[in-house]
Amino acid sequence: MFYTDGKLQYPVRVEKANPLFARALQQAIGGIEGEIRVAMQYFFQACGARGDPKFRDLLMNTAAEELGHIEMLATAVALNLEGAPLSLKEQVANDPISGAVLGGMNLKNLLSAGLSAMPVDSDGVPFDMSHIYASGNIAADMVANVAAESTGRALAVRLYEMTDDGMKDMLSYLIARDTMHQNQWLAAIEELGGGQGVFPIPNSFPQDQEQQEFSYAFLGFQQDGSDPVAGRWSQGTSIDGKGSFKAGSIMPMGEKPQLAPAKPRGGAQKEQM
């Protein structure tokens, strides 16, 4: 169950309306790095979390926080749009192309939402949930969450650098929360056993049933057969502590594929049958 008290999680101040910045903020709402993505990702991970209930609690509380971030950003978009000068609105009405270029606004925010935020990215493309990762494996989900918060923080930093307005204060808060979220997901991985306890994911699959000669081999595919450039991933003890990295070029181990002729009346050419 969710509750609301009508107040924003953190103050949102817009000193000077900026339709172009409103459009940029849409990426933080409905972009693949945005708040809709992480809110729904943590929510569905929480709904399917099995085992120790503290992980469900962790995920659900963070999902609720991210919903608050959507509210903050949507408010910021509306405030940046509602101050758009009347002349800009007239330009859009009379000449949509020049109006969009001069004002920098996404016409959807005007025509479909009446100068309000929408669940879309900065180009007006709706978020379709295709970037929601909820695997049912708590460790895999935590790794995905670190990546989500990392890309989200990168976006927030870019937005921060785009403005000299009071928007910097709100974005500074969001950047700080991304710092915490990156760390809490890493802490959860540590709680699950860290690198040597969590990996390889899923750790429930017996490694003696995989072809272990390939388990820690970094394979090079240079046409001249030379070894790939060495790195931490190609030498020394593996990160999970269960093997030793090695590197080398690989020769083809399979054969050229040979498929059966096409079936009659399957729409193929006669020469394929």
C-alpha positions in Angstrom: 0.0 0.0 0.0 1.2 3.5 -0.8 0.4 6.7 1.0 0.8 10.4 0.0 0.5 13.6 2.0 0.6 16.0 -0.9 4.0 17.4 -0.2 7.1 17.0 -2.3 10.0 14.9 -1.0 12.4 17.8 -1.6 11.8 21.4 -2.6 11.6 22.2 -6.3 12.6 25.8 -7.2 12.5 27.2 -10.7 13.7 30.8 -10.9 13.3 31.3 -14.6 11.1 29.1 -16.9 13.0 27.3 -19.5 11.1 25.1 -22.0 14.3 23.6 -23.3 15.3 22.5 -19.9 11.8 21.1 -19.3 12.4 18.9 -22.3 15.8 17.8 -20.9 14.2 16.9 -17.6 11.8 14.6 -19.4 14.7 12.2 -19.9 15.0 11.9 -16.1 11.3 11.0 -16.0 10.7 8.7 -18.9 14.1 8.0 -20.4 15.8 4.6 -20.0 18.0 6.1 -17.3 15.0 7.8 -15.6 12.9 7.6 -12.5 10.0 5.6 -14.0 12.5 2.9 -14.9 14.0 2.5 -11.4 10.7 2.9 -9.6 9.1 0.1 -11.6 12.2 -2.0 -11.5 12.5 -1.9 -7.7 8.8 -2.4 -7.3 8.6 -5.5 -9.4 11.8 -6.9 -7.9 10.2 -6.4 -4.5 6.9 -8.0 -5.5 8.8 -11.1 -6.6 11.5 -11.2 -3.8 11.8 -14.5 -2.1 13.8 -15.4 0.9 14.9 -13.0 3.7 12.1 -10.3 3.8 14.6 -7.5 4.5 15.5 -7.4 0.8 11.8 -6.9 -0.1 11.7 -4.1 2.4 14.8 -2.5 1.0 13.4 -2.7 -2.6 9.9 -1.5 -1.8 11.1 1.5 0.3 13.4 2.6 -2.5 10.6 2.1 -5.1 8.4 4.4 -3.0 11.2 7.0 -2.9 11.6 6.9 -6.6 7.9 7.6 -7.1 8.5 10.8 -5.1 11.4 11.6 -7.5 9.0 11.3 -10.4 6.7 13.8 -8.7 9.5 16.2 -8.1 10.7 16.1 -11.7 7.2 16.3 -13.1 6.6 19.4 -11.0 9.9 20.9 -12.3 8.8 20.2 -15.9 5.5 21.9 -15.3 7.1 24.9 -13.6 9.6 25.3 -16.5 6.7 25.2 -19.0 4.1 27.3 -17.3 6.2 30.3 -17.4 6.7 30.0 -21.2 6.0 33.5 -22.7 2.7 33.9 -24.6 4.7 34.9 -27.7 6.2 31.4 -27.7 2.8 29.8 -27.5 1.7 32.0 -30.4 4.7 31.0 -32.4 4.0 27.3 -31.9 0.4 27.9 -33.0 1.3 29.9 -36.0 4.5 28.1 -37.1 5.1 24.8 -35.2 8.6 24.2 -36.7 10.1 27.6 -35.8 8.2 27.6 -32.5 9.7 24.2 -31.5 13.2 25.3 -32.6 13.1 28.7 -30.9 11.4 27.5 -27.7 13.1 24.2 -27.4 10.0 22.6 -26.0 8.6 19.2 -26.9 5.2 19.9 -28.6 3.7 16.9 -26.8 4.0 18.8 -23.5 1.9 21.6 -25.0 -0.5 19.8 -27.2 -1.1 16.5 -25.3 -0.5 17.6 -21.7 -1.3 21.3 -21.5 2.2 22.4 -20.4 2.7 19.5 -18.0 5.1 16.6 -17.7 4.4 13.3 -19.4 5.7 9.7 -19.0 8.0 10.2 -22.0 11.7 10.9 -22.7 13.2 14.1 -24.0 12.2 13.2 -27.5 8.6 12.5 -26.5 8.9 8.7 -26.8 6.8 6.9 -24.1 8.6 4.7 -21.6 7.5 1.2 -22.5 8.9 -0.8 -19.5 11.3 -2.8 -21.8 14.2 -1.7 -19.5 12.7 -3.2 -16.3 14.9 -6.0 -15.0 13.3 -8.2 -12.3 14.9 -11.6 -12.7 13.7 -13.4 -9.6 17.4 -13.7 -8.6 18.1 -11.2 -5.8 21.8 -11.0 -6.6 21.3 -10.5 -10.4 18.7 -7.8 -9.5 21.1 -6.0 -7.2 23.8 -5.9 -9.9 21.3 -4.5 -12.4 20.3 -1.9 -9.8 23.9 -0.7 -9.5 24.0 -0.2 -13.3 20.6 1.6 -13.2 21.7 4.0 -10.5 25.0 4.6 -12.2 23.4 5.7 -15.5 20.8 7.7 -13.6 23.5 9.6 -11.7 25.4 10.3 -14.9 22.2 11.8 -16.4 21.5 13.8 -13.3 25.1 15.2 -13.4 24.6 16.2 -17.1 21.4 18.0 -16.2 23.1 19.7 -13.3 25.7 21.1 -15.7 23.0 22.3 -18.1 21.5 24.9 -15.7 22.4 27.8 -13.5 18.9 28.0 -12.1 17.6 26.9 -8.7 17.1 23.5 -10.4 20.7 22.8 -9.3 19.6 22.4 -5.7 17.0 19.7 -6.6 19.4 18.0 -8.9 22.1 18.0 -6.2 19.7 16.2 -4.0 18.9 13.6 -6.7 22.6 13.1 -7.3 23.2 12.5 -3.6 20.3 9.9 -3.5 21.9 8.1 -6.5 25.1 8.0 -4.6 23.3 6.3 -1.7 21.4 3.9 -3.9 24.5 2.8 -5.7 26.1 2.1 -2.3 23.0 0.3 -0.8 22.8 -2.1 -3.7 26.5 -2.9 -3.4 26.0 -3.3 0.4 23.2 -5.7 -0.4 25.5 -7.7 -2.6 28.0 -7.7 0.3 25.2 -8.9 2.6 24.5 -11.8 0.2 28.1 -12.9 0.4 30.1 -10.4 -1.7 32.0 -11.3 -4.8 33.0 -14.8 -3.6 29.6 -15.7 -2.3 27.3 -14.2 -4.9 29.1 -15.0 -8.2 28.7 -16.7 -10.5 25.0 -15.9 -10.6 23.0 -18.0 -9.9 25.3 -19.6 -7.3 22.8 -22.4 -6.9 23.9 -24.1 -10.1 26.7 -26.7 -9.6 29.8 -25.5 -11.4 30.9 -29.1 -11.9 28.0 -29.3 -14.5 29.5 -26.5 -16.6 32.4 -26.9 -19.0 34.9 -25.6 -16.5 37.8 -25.3 -18.9 35.9 -22.2 -20.3 34.7 -20.9 -16.9 37.5 -18.4 -16.4 39.1 -18.2 -19.9 39.1 -14.8 -21.6 38.8 -15.7 -25.3 40.5 -13.6 -28.1 39.1 -13.6 -31.6 41.9 -11.8 -33.4 42.1 -13.0 -37.0 45.9 -13.4 -36.8 45.6 -15.7 -33.8 47.5 -13.4 -31.4 46.5 -13.3 -27.7 44.3 -10.5 -26.6 45.7 -7.6 -24.6 46.2 -8.7 -21.0 44.2 -7.2 -18.1 42.9 -8.1 -14.7 40.3 -10.2 -16.4 42.9 -12.5 -18.1 45.3 -13.3 -15.3 45.3 -14.1 -11.6 42.6 -15.4 -9.3 39.0 -14.9 -10.6 36.9 -12.4 -8.8 34.7 -15.1 -7.3 37.7 -16.9 -6.0 36.7 -20.1 -7.6 39.2 -20.3 -10.4 42.1 -18.6 -12.2 41.8 -16.3 -15.2 43.7 -17.2 -18.4 43.7 -15.9 -21.9 44.2 -17.2 -25.3 42.9 -17.2 -28.9 40.2 -19.7 -29.8 40.0 -21.9 -32.8 36.6 -22.9 -34.2 35.3 -26.0 -32.4 32.1 -26.5 -34.4 31.3 -27.3 -38.0 29.8 -25.2 -40.8 26.0 -25.3 -40.3 24.0 -27.4 -42.7 20.3 -26.9 -42.7 17.7 -29.1 -44.3 16.0 -28.0 -47.5 13.1 -25.6 -47.3 9.7 -27.1 -47.0 7.4 -27.0 -50.0 4.7 -24.4 -49.9 6.7 -22.6 -47.2 7.3 -19.5 -49.3 10.9 -20.3 -50.3 12.4 -20.4 -53.8 12.5 -23.6 -55.8 16.3 -23.5 -55.6 16.1 -23.8 -51.8 14.0 -27.0 -51.8 
